[in-house]
């Protein structure tokens, strides 16, 4: 799968479920993942980058593999 324009294909890091007694946020405010592929207009990230992104407006394309399409403008940071 090859994203177009400024879109990224990201494999989302899935965290373990909270243990009994641990708090869980009602809504997820950020997500982590690895860039699997990048569109031709992507400027700030590349394949293999570990990114933190906002989960709003993403499109899940393969739930079994936790793959989503993310607009580059939703990337908040690249882990270095």
Buried (B, 14 or more C-beta within 10 A) or exposed (E): EEBEEBBBBBBBEEEEEEEEEEEEEEEEEEBBBBBBBBBEEBEEBEEEBBBBBBBEEBEEBEEEEBBBBBBBEBBEEBEE
